[in-house]
Each structure stands twice: as structure tokens, then as C-alpha cells.
Amino acid sequence: MRAPESRPRAGLRGALVPLAVAGVAASAAVLLAVRSPYQPLSYGICPSVLLLGVSCPGCGGLRATHDLVTGDLAGAWQANPLWVLVVPLLVLAWASWTRRRWRGLPSGVPPAWLAWTLLVVVLLFAVLRNVPALTPYLGPAPLP
């Protein structure tokens, strides 16, 4: 005798985790809109800049998010262009996850090549943004 397959719950109850993630992200966005990361040391300093003197792939991410939330796309691009490109993809992935959970479908597993592609892109961005000739284009914009 086979055990019945278990399906995730549908509706609001099934989508609680994606909605909780959205709530945390919205709270962080509100915090960044209210408390500007453009104030020196307002959120601390990036450990890779402090310890190694290089910009990590996330450097400028708080400022980019602040600029996106306040509607300054150009400022966000100057702070961290990779983050500006990734945010819409994350929103689409979250929407797909939420829709699947709402309908009671399993969340699904992304293909392995996607993780490897993301790793290569992030590492390449980390290297290129520290090349002196590319720093004006890819490096985080200096604080005013």
C-alpha cells in the first residue's frame, strides 16, 4: 500500500513563508529609506574594504537599495550596478515562489547551472570592480 503524496498547503497558509520574506524585505527597505546609508559609518564599514582594501561585490549595495527605494536609478547604478540588475530578478523569483506556494505546488528546485552561473558572475564582478581602469564604472561611488 502506497502512502499518499503530501502536497504543500494552498492559499494564504501555504504562502506564509514567502509573505514573511516579503515583510522582512519591505521592513529593510523602509529602514534604508528612512536612515540614509550616505551618512559616513551609519551602517558601519564593509569588512573587505577595512581589512583588505578592496571592494566586495556587495559594496555599495545599501546605498543602491536606498537609491532604488527613493527612486534614484542613476544613483543606484553608480553605487552597485550588479545589485540594480539582480533586484528585478529576485522580485520575479519571489513572485514565482509565492504563486507556486499559493497554489499548493512544491517550490521547485532551480537548475544547478544557475547557481554556478551566479557564482561566476559575482566573482567576475568582484574582480572587475577592483581593476583601476574599471573602478569609475563598476566600483562603488564614493561617499559625498
N, CA, C and O atoms as a GROMACS GRO file, in nm:
protein
  576
    1MET      N    1   0.084  -0.118   0.000
    1MET     CA    2   0.000   0.000   0.000
    1MET      C    3   0.088   0.125   0.000
    1MET      O    4   0.179   0.136   0.083
    2ARG      N    5   0.064   0.218  -0.092
    2ARG     CA    6   0.143   0.340  -0.102
    2ARG      C    7   0.089   0.448  -0.012
    2ARG      O    8  -0.031   0.464   0.007
    3ALA      N    9   0.183   0.521   0.044
    3ALA     CA   10   0.143   0.636   0.126
    3ALA      C   11   0.101   0.749   0.033
    3ALA      O   12   0.161   0.768  -0.072
    4PRO      N   13   0.000   0.822   0.071
    4PRO     CA   14  -0.043   0.934  -0.013
    4PRO      C   15   0.067   1.039  -0.023
    4PRO      O   16   0.139   1.065   0.074
    5GLU      N   17   0.078   1.100  -0.141
    5GLU     CA   18   0.177   1.206  -0.158
    5GLU      C   19   0.134   1.329  -0.080
    5GLU      O   20   0.017   1.367  -0.079
    6SER      N   21   0.230   1.388  -0.016
    6SER     CA   22   0.195   1.508   0.060
    6SER      C   23   0.222   1.631  -0.027
    6SER      O   24   0.332   1.647  -0.081
    7ARG      N   25   0.123   1.714  -0.039
    7ARG     CA   26   0.134   1.840  -0.111
    7ARG      C   27   0.139   1.953  -0.011
    7ARG      O   28   0.074   1.946   0.094
    8PRO      N   29   0.215   2.056  -0.043
    8PRO     CA   30   0.213   2.173   0.046
    8PRO      C   31   0.072   2.231   0.053
    8PRO      O   32  -0.008   2.214  -0.038
    9ARG      N   33   0.045   2.300   0.162
    9ARG     CA   34  -0.086   2.364   0.177
    9ARG      C   35  -0.100   2.476   0.076
    9ARG      O   36  -0.003   2.540   0.037
   10ALA      N   37  -0.223   2.497   0.033
   10ALA     CA   38  -0.251   2.602  -0.065
   10ALA      C   39  -0.307   2.725   0.004
   10ALA      O   40  -0.340   2.723   0.122
   11GLY      N   41  -0.317   2.832  -0.072
   11GLY     CA   42  -0.375   2.955  -0.022
   11GLY      C   43  -0.281   3.032   0.067
   11GLY      O   44  -0.159   3.017   0.061
   12LEU      N   45  -0.342   3.115   0.150
   12LEU     CA   46  -0.264   3.201   0.239
   12LEU      C   47  -0.172   3.120   0.329
   12LEU      O   48  -0.057   3.160   0.353
   13ARG      N   49  -0.219   3.010   0.378
   13ARG     CA   50  -0.139   2.929   0.470
   13ARG      C   51  -0.014   2.873   0.401
   13ARG      O   52   0.092   2.863   0.462
   14GLY      N   53  -0.027   2.837   0.274
   14GLY     CA   54   0.087   2.787   0.200
   14GLY      C   55   0.188   2.895   0.166
   14GLY      O   56   0.307   2.867   0.150
   15ALA      N   57   0.141   3.018   0.156
   15ALA     CA   58   0.229   3.128   0.115
   15ALA      C   59   0.282   3.208   0.233
   15ALA      O   60   0.337   3.316   0.213
   16LEU      N   61   0.268   3.158   0.354
   16LEU     CA   62   0.313   3.235   0.471
   16LEU      C   63   0.462   3.265   0.469
   16LEU      O   64   0.503   3.376   0.500
   17VAL      N   65   0.544   3.167   0.432
   17VAL     CA   66   0.688   3.191   0.432
   17VAL      C   67   0.727   3.294   0.327
   17VAL      O   68   0.800   3.388   0.360
   18PRO      N   69   0.682   3.281   0.201
   18PRO     CA   70   0.716   3.387   0.106
   18PRO      C   71   0.665   3.526   0.148
   18PRO      O   72   0.733   3.626   0.125
   19LEU      N   73   0.547   3.530   0.209
   19LEU     CA   74   0.495   3.659   0.255
   19LEU      C   75   0.576   3.714   0.372
   19LEU      O   76   0.593   3.835   0.384
   20ALA      N   77   0.625   3.625   0.458
   20ALA     CA   78   0.712   3.669   0.568
   20ALA      C   79   0.843   3.725   0.513
   20ALA      O   80   0.894   3.826   0.562
   21VAL      N   81   0.899   3.659   0.411
   21VAL     CA   82   1.021   3.710   0.348
   21VAL      C   83   0.995   3.848   0.288
   21VAL      O   84   1.079   3.937   0.301
   22ALA      N   85   0.880   3.866   0.225
   22ALA     CA   86   0.845   3.996   0.169
   22ALA      C   87   0.833   4.102   0.279
   22ALA      O   88   0.875   4.216   0.261
   23GLY      N   89   0.777   4.063   0.394
   23GLY     CA   90   0.765   4.156   0.506
   23GLY      C   91   0.900   4.201   0.559
   23GLY      O   92   0.919   4.318   0.589
   24VAL      N   93   0.994   4.107   0.570
   24VAL     CA   94   1.129   4.141   0.617
   24VAL      C   95   1.197   4.232   0.515
   24VAL      O   96   1.260   4.331   0.552
   25ALA      N   97   1.184   4.199   0.386
   25ALA     CA   98   1.246   4.282   0.281
   25ALA      C   99   1.185   4.422   0.280
   25ALA      O  100   1.257   4.521   0.264
   26ALA      N  101   1.055   4.432   0.295
   26ALA     CA  102   0.988   4.563   0.298
   26ALA      C  103   1.033   4.644   0.420
   26ALA      O  104   1.054   4.764   0.410
   27SER      N  105   1.047   4.577   0.534
   27SER     CA  106   1.094   4.646   0.654
   27SER      C  107   1.236   4.700   0.635
   27SER      O  108   1.266   4.812   0.675
   28ALA      N  109   1.322   4.620   0.574
   28ALA     CA  110   1.459   4.665   0.547
   28ALA      C  111   1.459   4.781   0.450
   28ALA      O  112   1.538   4.875   0.464
   29ALA      N  113   1.371   4.777   0.349
   29ALA     CA  114   1.362   4.887   0.253
   29ALA      C  115   1.316   5.015   0.320
   29ALA      O  116   1.366   5.123   0.290
   30VAL      N  117   1.220   5.004   0.410
   30VAL     CA  118   1.172   5.122   0.483
   30VAL      C  119   1.284   5.179   0.570
   30VAL      O  120   1.302   5.301   0.576
   31LEU      N  121   1.359   5.091   0.637
   31LEU     CA  122   1.472   5.136   0.719
   31LEU      C  123   1.572   5.212   0.633
   31LEU      O  124   1.621   5.318   0.673
   32LEU      N  125   1.604   5.157   0.514
   32LEU     CA  126   1.700   5.224   0.428
   32LEU      C  127   1.646   5.354   0.370
   32LEU      O  128   1.723   5.445   0.340
   33ALA      N  129   1.515   5.364   0.354
   33ALA     CA  130   1.456   5.488   0.306
   33ALA      C  131   1.461   5.596   0.414
   33ALA      O  132   1.479   5.714   0.385
   34VAL      N  133   1.444   5.554   0.538
   34VAL     CA  134   1.438   5.648   0.650
   34VAL      C  135   1.578   5.687   0.699
   34VAL      O  136   1.604   5.804   0.727
   35ARG      N  137   1.666   5.588   0.709
   35ARG     CA  138   1.802   5.613   0.761
   35ARG      C  139   1.901   5.595   0.646
   35ARG      O  140   1.930   5.482   0.606
   36SER      N  141   1.951   5.703   0.595
   36SER     CA  142   2.035   5.703   0.476
   36SER      C  143   2.172   5.639   0.502
   36SER      O  144   2.237   5.671   0.601
   37PRO      N  145   2.214   5.549   0.414
   37PRO     CA  146   2.349   5.493   0.425
   37PRO      C  147   2.456   5.588   0.371
   37PRO      O  148   2.574   5.554   0.373
   38TYR      N  149   2.415   5.705   0.323
   38TYR     CA  150   2.512   5.802   0.273
   38TYR      C  151   2.581   5.877   0.388
   38TYR      O  152   2.680   5.946   0.364
   39GLN      N  153   2.530   5.867   0.508
   39GLN     CA  154   2.598   5.925   0.623
   39GLN      C  155   2.717   5.837   0.658
   39GLN      O  156   2.700   5.716   0.675
   40PRO      N  157   2.838   5.892   0.669
   40PRO     CA  158   2.955   5.809   0.697
   40PRO      C  159   2.935   5.724   0.823
   40PRO      O  160   2.893   5.773   0.928
   41LEU      N  161   2.966   5.598   0.809
   41LEU     CA  162   2.960   5.497   0.915
   41LEU      C  163   2.820   5.475   0.972
   41LEU      O  164   2.807   5.422   1.082
   42SER      N  165   2.716   5.516   0.900
   42SER     CA  166   2.580   5.499   0.951
   42SER      C  167   2.544   5.351   0.965
   42SER      O  168   2.464   5.315   1.052
   43TYR      N  169   2.600   5.266   0.881
   43TYR     CA  170   2.576   5.122   0.890
   43TYR      C  171   2.707   5.046   0.908
   43TYR      O  172   2.712   4.925   0.886
   44GLY      N  173   2.811   5.115   0.947
   44GLY     CA  174   2.941   5.050   0.964
   44GLY      C  175   3.022   5.061   0.836
   44GLY      O  176   2.992   5.143   0.749
   45ILE      N  177   3.123   4.977   0.825
   45ILE     CA  178   3.209   4.976   0.707
   45ILE      C  179   3.225   4.833   0.660
   45ILE      O  180   3.227   4.740   0.740
   46CYS      N  181   3.235   4.815   0.530
   46CYS     CA  182   3.249   4.682   0.471
   46CYS      C  183   3.379   4.618   0.520
   46CYS      O  184   3.485   4.679   0.510
   47PRO      N  185   3.372   4.496   0.573
   47PRO     CA  186   3.494   4.430   0.622
   47PRO      C  187   3.600   4.410   0.514
   47PRO      O  188   3.719   4.416   0.544
   48SER      N  189   3.561   4.388   0.388
   48SER     CA  190   3.663   4.367   0.285
   48SER      C  191   3.738   4.497   0.255
   48SER      O  192   3.857   4.494   0.224
   49VAL      N  193   3.670   4.610   0.265
   49VAL     CA  194   3.738   4.739   0.247
   49VAL      C  195   3.827   4.766   0.367
   49VAL      O  196   3.941   4.811   0.351
   50LEU      N  197   3.778   4.739   0.486
   50LEU     CA  198   3.852   4.765   0.608
   50LEU      C  199   3.976   4.676   0.618
   50LEU      O  200   4.085   4.724   0.649
   51LEU      N  201   3.960   4.546   0.592
   51LEU     CA  202   4.069   4.452   0.613
   51LEU      C  203   4.158   4.433   0.491
   51LEU      O  204   4.280   4.417   0.504
   52LEU      N  205   4.099   4.434   0.371
   52LEU     CA  206   4.176   4.402   0.251
   52LEU      C  207   4.196   4.522   0.158
   52LEU      O  208   4.283   4.519   0.071
   53GLY      N  209   4.117   4.626   0.176
   53GLY     CA  210   4.129   4.744   0.091
   53GLY      C  211   4.069   4.726  -0.048
   53GLY      O  212   4.101   4.803  -0.138
   54VAL      N  213   3.982   4.626  -0.065
   54VAL     CA  214   3.917   4.604  -0.195
   54VAL      C  215   3.766   4.607  -0.176
   54VAL      O  216   3.714   4.580  -0.068
   55SER      N  217   3.696   4.640  -0.284
   55SER     CA  218   3.550   4.642  -0.281
   55SER      C  219   3.496   4.502  -0.310
   55SER      O  220   3.535   4.440  -0.408
   56CYS      N  221   3.408   4.454  -0.225
   56CYS     CA  222   3.345   4.325  -0.247
   56CYS      C  223   3.228   4.343  -0.344
   56CYS      O  224   3.191   4.457  -0.373
   57PRO      N  225   3.169   4.235  -0.394
   57PRO     CA  226   3.055   4.250  -0.485
   57PRO      C  227   2.936   4.322  -0.422
   57PRO      O  228   2.853   4.379  -0.494
   58GLY      N  229   2.926   4.320  -0.291
   58GLY     CA  230   2.814   4.384  -0.223
   58GLY      C  231   2.839   4.527  -0.183
   58GLY      O  232   2.746   4.596  -0.141
   59CYS      N  233   2.962   4.575  -0.196
   59CYS     CA  234   2.992   4.713  -0.157
   59CYS      C  235   2.904   4.809  -0.236
   59CYS      O  236   2.895   4.801  -0.358
   60GLY      N  237   2.841   4.899  -0.165
   60GLY     CA  238   2.750   4.995  -0.227
   60GLY      C  239   2.608   4.943  -0.236
   60GLY      O  240   2.519   5.014  -0.284
   61GLY      N  241   2.584   4.820  -0.192
   61GLY     CA  242   2.451   4.761  -0.200
   61GLY      C  243   2.347   4.834  -0.116
   61GLY      O  244   2.233   4.851  -0.159
   62LEU      N  245   2.386   4.877   0.004
   62LEU     CA  246   2.291   4.951   0.089
   62LEU      C  247   2.256   5.084   0.024
   62LEU      O  248   2.140   5.126   0.024
   63ARG      N  249   2.359   5.152  -0.029
   63ARG     CA  250   2.332   5.281  -0.095
   63ARG      C  251   2.248   5.260  -0.221
   63ARG      O  252   2.160   5.341  -0.251
   64ALA      N  253   2.277   5.152  -0.296
   64ALA     CA  254   2.198   5.124  -0.416
   64ALA      C  255   2.053   5.095  -0.381
   64ALA      O  256   1.962   5.142  -0.449
   65THR      N  257   2.032   5.019  -0.274
   65THR     CA  258   1.895   4.989  -0.232
   65THR      C  259   1.824   5.117  -0.187
   65THR      O  260   1.708   5.139  -0.220
   66HIS      N  261   1.894   5.201  -0.111
   66HIS     CA  262   1.837   5.329  -0.069
   66HIS      C  263   1.796   5.411  -0.191
   66HIS      O  264   1.687   5.468  -0.195
   67ASP      N  265   1.884   5.416  -0.290
   67ASP     CA  266   1.854   5.494  -0.410
   67ASP      C  267   1.738   5.433  -0.488
   67ASP      O  268   1.654   5.507  -0.540
   68LEU      N  269   1.731   5.301  -0.496
   68LEU     CA  270   1.618   5.238  -0.565
   68LEU      C  271   1.486   5.268  -0.494
   68LEU      O  272   1.386   5.298  -0.558
   69VAL      N  273   1.488   5.259  -0.361
   69VAL     CA  274   1.366   5.283  -0.283
   69VAL      C  275   1.321   5.427  -0.296
   69VAL      O  276   1.201   5.455  -0.295
   70THR      N  277   1.416   5.519  -0.308
   70THR     CA  278   1.381   5.660  -0.319
   70THR      C  279   1.368   5.707  -0.464
   70THR      O  280   1.345   5.825  -0.489
   71GLY      N  281   1.382   5.614  -0.560
   71GLY     CA  282   1.358   5.645  -0.700
   71GLY      C  283   1.476   5.700  -0.778
   71GLY      O  284   1.456   5.754  -0.887
   72ASP      N  285   1.596   5.689  -0.726
   72ASP     CA  286   1.715   5.741  -0.795
   72ASP      C  287   1.789   5.626  -0.863
   72ASP      O  288   1.883   5.571  -0.808
   73LEU      N  289   1.745   5.590  -0.984
   73LEU     CA  290   1.804   5.478  -1.056
   73LEU      C  291   1.949   5.503  -1.093
   73LEU      O  292   2.032   5.412  -1.085
   74ALA      N  293   1.981   5.624  -1.133
   74ALA     CA  294   2.119   5.657  -1.170
   74ALA      C  295   2.212   5.645  -1.049
   74ALA      O  296   2.323   5.592  -1.060
   75GLY      N  297   2.167   5.694  -0.935
   75GLY     CA  298   2.248   5.682  -0.814
   75GLY      C  299   2.267   5.537  -0.773
   75GLY      O  300   2.375   5.499  -0.728
   76ALA      N  301   2.162   5.457  -0.788
   76ALA     CA  302   2.172   5.315  -0.755
   76ALA      C  303   2.272   5.247  -0.847
   76ALA      O  304   2.351   5.164  -0.802
   77TRP      N  305   2.268   5.281  -0.976
   77TRP     CA  306   2.361   5.220  -1.071
   77TRP      C  307   2.505   5.256  -1.036
   77TRP      O  308   2.594   5.172  -1.046
   78GLN      N  309   2.529   5.380  -0.994
   78GLN     CA  310   2.664   5.421  -0.955
   78GLN      C  311   2.710   5.349  -0.829
   78GLN      O  312   2.829   5.320  -0.815
   79ALA      N  313   2.619   5.321  -0.739
   79ALA     CA  314   2.657   5.256  -0.613
   79ALA      C  315   2.690   5.108  -0.631
   79ALA      O  316   2.789   5.059  -0.577
   80ASN      N  317   2.607   5.036  -0.709
   80ASN     CA  318   2.632   4.893  -0.732
   80ASN      C  319   2.549   4.846  -0.851
   80ASN      O  320   2.433   4.809  -0.836
   81PRO      N  321   2.609   4.847  -0.972
   81PRO     CA  322   2.533   4.810  -1.091
   81PRO      C  323   2.484   4.665  -1.090
   81PRO      O  324   2.376   4.636  -1.142
   82LEU      N  325   2.560   4.575  -1.031
   82LEU     CA  326   2.516   4.436  -1.028
   82LEU      C  327   2.388   4.422  -0.946
   82LEU      O  328   2.296   4.349  -0.985
   83TRP      N  329   2.381   4.490  -0.833
   83TRP     CA  330   2.262   4.483  -0.748
   83TRP      C  331   2.139   4.536  -0.821
   83TRP      O  332   2.029   4.482  -0.807
   84VAL      N  333   2.158   4.643  -0.899
   84VAL     CA  334   2.047   4.701  -0.974
   84VAL      C  335   1.992   4.600  -1.075
   84VAL      O  336   1.872   4.596  -1.101
   85LEU      N  337   2.080   4.519  -1.133
   85LEU     CA  338   2.037   4.416  -1.228
   85LEU      C  339   1.975   4.295  -1.158
   85LEU      O  340   1.887   4.230  -1.214
   86VAL      N  341   2.020   4.265  -1.037
   86VAL     CA  342   1.974   4.145  -0.965
   86VAL      C  343   1.838   4.167  -0.898
   86VAL      O  344   1.759   4.073  -0.890
   87VAL      N  345   1.810   4.287  -0.851
   87VAL     CA  346   1.686   4.312  -0.778
   87VAL      C  347   1.561   4.271  -0.856
   87VAL      O  348   1.475   4.203  -0.799
   88PRO      N  349   1.546   4.310  -0.983
   88PRO     CA  350   1.425   4.265  -1.055
   88PRO      C  351   1.417   4.113  -1.069
   88PRO      O  352   1.308   4.056  -1.067
   89LEU      N  353   1.532   4.047  -1.083
   89LEU     CA  354   1.533   3.901  -1.092
   89LEU      C  355   1.488   3.838  -0.960
   89LEU      O  356   1.417   3.737  -0.959
   90LEU      N  357   1.531   3.898  -0.849
   90LEU     CA  358   1.488   3.848  -0.718
   90LEU      C  359   1.338   3.867  -0.698
   90LEU      O  360   1.271   3.781  -0.642
   91VAL      N  361   1.286   3.980  -0.744
   91VAL     CA  362   1.142   4.005  -0.733
   91VAL      C  363   1.064   3.903  -0.815
   91VAL      O  364   0.963   3.850  -0.769
   92LEU      N  365   1.111   3.874  -0.936
   92LEU     CA  366   1.045   3.772  -1.019
   92LEU      C  367   1.052   3.634  -0.956
   92LEU      O  368   0.954   3.559  -0.957
   93ALA      N  369   1.168   3.599  -0.900
   93ALA     CA  370   1.182   3.469  -0.834
   93ALA      C  371   1.089   3.460  -0.713
   93ALA      O  372   1.026   3.357  -0.689
   94TRP      N  373   1.080   3.570  -0.636
   94TRP     CA  374   0.989   3.571  -0.520
   94TRP      C  375   0.844   3.556  -0.565
   94TRP      O  376   0.767   3.482  -0.503
   95ALA      N  377   0.806   3.625  -0.672
   95ALA     CA  378   0.668   3.618  -0.722
   95ALA      C  379   0.635   3.476  -0.767
   95ALA      O  380   0.526   3.425  -0.741
   96SER      N  381   0.728   3.412  -0.835
   96SER     CA  382   0.707   3.274  -0.879
   96SER      C  383   0.694   3.181  -0.759
   96SER      O  384   0.606   3.094  -0.757
   97TRP      N  385   0.779   3.198  -0.661
   97TRP     CA  386   0.776   3.117  -0.539
   97TRP      C  387   0.642   3.135  -0.468
   97TRP      O  388   0.578   3.038  -0.428
   98THR      N  389   0.601   3.260  -0.454
   98THR     CA  390   0.474   3.288  -0.385
   98THR      C  391   0.356   3.227  -0.461
   98THR      O  392   0.269   3.166  -0.400
   99ARG      N  393   0.353   3.243  -0.592
   99ARG     CA  394   0.245   3.188  -0.673
   99ARG      C  395   0.237   3.036  -0.659
   99ARG      O  396   0.129   2.980  -0.643
  100ARG      N  397   0.353   2.970  -0.666
  100ARG     CA  398   0.355   2.823  -0.654
  100ARG      C  399   0.306   2.780  -0.516
  100ARG      O  400   0.229   2.685  -0.504
  101ARG      N  401   0.351   2.847  -0.413
  101ARG     CA  402   0.310   2.810  -0.276
  101ARG      C  403   0.161   2.839  -0.256
  101ARG      O  404   0.092   2.761  -0.189
  102TRP      N  405   0.110   2.948  -0.313
  102TRP     CA  406  -0.031   2.982  -0.301
  102TRP      C  407  -0.117   2.874  -0.365
  102TRP      O  408  -0.224   2.840  -0.314
  103ARG      N  409  -0.070   2.820  -0.475
  103ARG     CA  410  -0.145   2.716  -0.546
  103ARG      C  411  -0.124   2.576  -0.488
  103ARG      O  412  -0.184   2.479  -0.534
  104GLY      N  413  -0.038   2.565  -0.387
  104GLY     CA  414  -0.015   2.436  -0.324
  104GLY      C  415   0.084   2.349  -0.399
  104GLY      O  416   0.091   2.229  -0.376
  105LEU      N  417   0.161   2.408  -0.488
  105LEU     CA  418   0.262   2.335  -0.562
  105LEU      C  419   0.395   2.339  -0.487
  105LEU      O  420   0.419   2.431  -0.410
  106PRO      N  421   0.481   2.239  -0.509
  106PRO     CA  422   0.613   2.246  -0.444
  106PRO      C  423   0.691   2.367  -0.498
  106PRO      O  424   0.667   2.413  -0.610
  107SER      N  425   0.781   2.416  -0.419
  107SER     CA  426   0.856   2.536  -0.455
  107SER      C  427   0.942   2.518  -0.578
  107SER      O  428   0.968   2.615  -0.650
  108GLY      N  429   0.986   2.398  -0.604
  108GLY     CA  430   1.072   2.374  -0.719
  108GLY      C  431   1.217   2.400  -0.684
  108GLY      O  432   1.248   2.478  -0.593
  109VAL      N  433   1.303   2.335  -0.755
  109VAL     CA  434   1.447   2.349  -0.732
  109VAL      C  435   1.508   2.411  -0.856
  109VAL      O  436   1.490   2.359  -0.966
  110PRO      N  437   1.581   2.522  -0.840
  110PRO     CA  438   1.643   2.582  -0.958
  110PRO      C  439   1.750   2.488  -1.014
  110PRO      O  440   1.807   2.408  -0.940
  111PRO      N  441   1.778   2.496  -1.143
  111PRO     CA  442   1.878   2.409  -1.202
  111PRO      C  443   2.018   2.439  -1.147
  111PRO      O  444   2.047   2.552  -1.109
  112ALA      N  445   2.103   2.339  -1.145
  112ALA     CA  446   2.238   2.355  -1.089
  112ALA      C  447   2.319   2.458  -1.166
  112ALA      O  448   2.400   2.528  -1.107
  113TRP      N  449   2.298   2.467  -1.296
  113TRP     CA  450   2.375   2.562  -1.375
  113TRP      C  451   2.350   2.705  -1.331
  113TRP      O  452   2.437   2.791  -1.347
  114LEU      N  453   2.232   2.732  -1.276
  114LEU     CA  454   2.200   2.868  -1.233
  114LEU      C  455   2.292   2.912  -1.117
  114LEU      O  456   2.343   3.024  -1.117
  115ALA      N  457   2.311   2.823  -1.021
  115ALA     CA  458   2.399   2.856  -0.908
  115ALA      C  459   2.543   2.880  -0.956
  115ALA      O  460   2.609   2.974  -0.910
  116TRP      N  461   2.590   2.797  -1.047
  116TRP     CA  462   2.726   2.813  -1.099
  116TRP      C  463   2.738   2.943  -1.179
  116TRP      O  464   2.839   3.013  -1.170
  117THR      N  465   2.637   2.975  -1.256
  117THR     CA  466   2.638   3.099  -1.334
  117THR      C  467   2.642   3.220  -1.242
  117THR      O  468   2.718   3.314  -1.265
  118LEU      N  469   2.559   3.218  -1.138
  118LEU     CA  470   2.558   3.329  -1.042
  118LEU      C  471   2.693   3.344  -0.973
  118LEU      O  472   2.741   3.455  -0.953
  119LEU      N  473   2.754   3.231  -0.936
  119LEU     CA  474   2.885   3.235  -0.871
  119LEU      C  475   2.989   3.298  -0.963
  119LEU      O  476   3.067   3.383  -0.921
  120VAL      N  477   2.991   3.256  -1.089
  120VAL     CA  478   3.087   3.312  -1.185
  120VAL      C  479   3.063   3.461  -1.205
  120VAL      O  480   3.159   3.538  -1.208
  121VAL      N  481   2.938   3.503  -1.218
  121VAL     CA  482   2.907   3.644  -1.239
  121VAL      C  483   2.951   3.728  -1.119
  121VAL      O  484   3.010   3.834  -1.135
  122VAL      N  485   2.922   3.680  -0.999
  122VAL     CA  486   2.959   3.755  -0.878
  122VAL      C  487   3.111   3.763  -0.864
  122VAL      O  488   3.164   3.869  -0.832
  123LEU      N  489   3.181   3.653  -0.887
  123LEU     CA  490   3.328   3.656  -0.877
  123LEU      C  491   3.389   3.746  -0.984
  123LEU      O  492   3.483   3.820  -0.956
  124LEU      N  493   3.337   3.739  -1.105
  124LEU     CA  494   3.387   3.824  -1.213
  124LEU      C  495   3.362   3.971  -1.181
  124LEU      O  496   3.449   4.055  -1.203
  125PHE      N  497   3.245   4.001  -1.129
  125PHE     CA  498   3.214   4.139  -1.089
  125PHE      C  499   3.308   4.184  -0.977
  125PHE      O  500   3.355   4.298  -0.978
  126ALA      N  501   3.336   4.096  -0.881
  126ALA     CA  502   3.426   4.130  -0.770
  126ALA      C  503   3.565   4.165  -0.822
  126ALA      O  504   3.627   4.259  -0.772
  127VAL      N  505   3.614   4.091  -0.919
  127VAL     CA  506   3.746   4.118  -0.974
  127VAL      C  507   3.745   4.245  -1.058
  127VAL      O  508   3.830   4.333  -1.040
  128LEU      N  509   3.647   4.255  -1.149
  128LEU     CA  510   3.645   4.369  -1.241
  128LEU      C  511   3.623   4.503  -1.172
  128LEU      O  512   3.675   4.605  -1.217
  129ARG      N  513   3.547   4.504  -1.064
  129ARG     CA  514   3.520   4.633  -1.000
  129ARG      C  515   3.641   4.685  -0.923
  129ARG      O  516   3.642   4.800  -0.880
  130ASN      N  517   3.744   4.601  -0.907
  130ASN     CA  518   3.867   4.643  -0.840
  130ASN      C  519   3.981   4.669  -0.938
  130ASN      O  520   4.092   4.702  -0.895
  131VAL      N  521   3.956   4.654  -1.067
  131VAL     CA  522   4.056   4.691  -1.168
  131VAL      C  523   4.054   4.843  -1.178
  131VAL      O  524   3.949   4.902  -1.204
  132PRO      N  525   4.170   4.907  -1.157
  132PRO     CA  526   4.170   5.054  -1.153
  132PRO      C  527   4.104   5.122  -1.273
  132PRO      O  528   4.037   5.224  -1.256
  133ALA      N  529   4.122   5.069  -1.394
  133ALA     CA  530   4.063   5.133  -1.512
  133ALA      C  531   3.910   5.121  -1.513
  133ALA      O  532   3.843   5.204  -1.575
  134LEU      N  533   3.855   5.021  -1.445
  134LEU     CA  534   3.710   4.999  -1.445
  134LEU      C  535   3.641   5.052  -1.319
  134LEU      O  536   3.518   5.055  -1.312
  135THR      N  537   3.718   5.092  -1.220
  135THR     CA  538   3.661   5.137  -1.093
  135THR      C  539   3.562   5.252  -1.110
  135THR      O  540   3.460   5.253  -1.041
  136PRO      N  541   3.587   5.349  -1.201
  136PRO     CA  542   3.486   5.456  -1.216
  136PRO      C  543   3.351   5.405  -1.266
  136PRO      O  544   3.249   5.470  -1.246
  137TYR      N  545   3.350   5.289  -1.332
  137TYR     CA  546   3.226   5.236  -1.389
  137TYR      C  547   3.162   5.129  -1.302
  137TYR      O  548   3.040   5.121  -1.292
  138LEU      N  549   3.244   5.046  -1.239
  138LEU     CA  550   3.192   4.932  -1.163
  138LEU      C  551   3.211   4.944  -1.012
  138LEU      O  552   3.142   4.878  -0.936
  139GLY      N  553   3.304   5.027  -0.970
  139GLY     CA  554   3.329   5.041  -0.827
  139GLY      C  555   3.220   5.120  -0.760
  139GLY      O  556   3.150   5.197  -0.826
  140PRO      N  557   3.204   5.103  -0.630
  140PRO     CA  558   3.101   5.180  -0.560
  140PRO      C  559   3.136   5.328  -0.563
  140PRO      O  560   3.251   5.367  -0.543
  141ALA      N  561   3.036   5.409  -0.588
  141ALA     CA  562   3.058   5.555  -0.589
  141ALA      C  563   3.104   5.599  -0.451
  141ALA      O  564   3.053   5.550  -0.350
  142PRO      N  565   3.200   5.690  -0.446
  142PRO     CA  566   3.247   5.737  -0.316
  142PRO      C  567   3.137   5.812  -0.241
  142PRO      O  568   3.046   5.869  -0.301
  143LEU      N  569   3.148   5.811  -0.111
  143LEU     CA  570   3.052   5.887  -0.029
  143LEU      C  571   3.071   6.036  -0.056
  143LEU      O  572   3.184   6.082  -0.074
  144PRO      N  573   2.960   6.110  -0.058
  144PRO     CA  574   2.973   6.256  -0.083
  144PRO      C  575   3.042   6.326   0.032
  144PRO      O  576   3.061   6.447   0.028
   0.00000   0.00000   0.00000
